[in-house]
Amino acid sequence: MAAGEPIAAGQVRTLDDPLDEALRVVALCEREGLVVRLMGGLAFHARMPGWTARVGRARKDIDIATRSRDRKAVSELLSREGYVGDRQYNALYGHKQLYFVDPAHNRPVDVLVDRLEMCHRIEFGPRLEVDRPTLPLTELLLSKLQIVQINRKDVVDALALLADYPLGEHDRDTINVPRIVELTSNDWGWWRTVTGNIAKLEDFVRVDLRPAELDFGRPPHHDVLHQLAALRAAIDAGRKSTRWKIRAGVGDKVKWYEEPEEVGHGRE
């Protein structure tokens, strides 16, 4: 059965393995000229298969990012592939996020449009075309460092990325430091959360990290404490904007982040 053909009753097109399925969806979208990138937990599995093969964690949900001009076509493609959209949710929030389920595997799929909005906002824009099949490494790292109440899973994901990829000034298999410094030098809230999480990651490595959590089956390519120190030094050296300085004067007296929305999905 070729991609794009209607699915007959009882047939299943989606793949059992969630990472294989996510990459299949990204490839189908690319074939139709749509810009779609994998994000979330599966993106870390895609970029570090040697590490994630050793991480005992379920890989179920699929999270992808696209741009508003491709939103309708991506929605239609997912429907053709057997995914069922949440009609009410997509009608209300589809301009920024779509929700689908693969009924054959009871697998949720979130499609973020143009941006990630949690504790802080990450605008995708042209960054979606910088790398494939996932968001750029920098945005993957930022997606973890923007979480104010960061948990162990997110800490370990961020550390694994820093252990496997170098810091640099471009996006070719590299964490783009100028991109991070641009955010943290113009937005004090971003600076406050990112630097706070760098400190949390450093403490975690020294006190709480289990050897198996960064097991690549080989020595890590980079020392994570050195990487964290270098990133913090670059952030500190960044020239801060006037807006940053004004907001810094207020400090923690005013909340500097958003509380992520928890919206339920009622599939229809």
Secondary structure, DSSP 8 states (H G I E B T S, - for coil): --TTS---TT---S-SSHHHHHHHHHHHHHHTT--EEEESHHHHHHH-HHHHTT-------EEEEE-GGGHHHHHHHHHHTT-EE-HHHHHHHTTTEEEEEETTTTEEEEEEESEEESSSEEE-GGGGGTSSSBS-HHHHHHHHHT-TT--HHHHHHHHHHHHHS-EESS-SSSEEHHHHHHHHHH-HHHHHHHHHHHHHHHHHHHHT--GGGG--SS--SS-HHHHHHHHHHHHHHS---HHHHHHHHHGGGS--S-----------
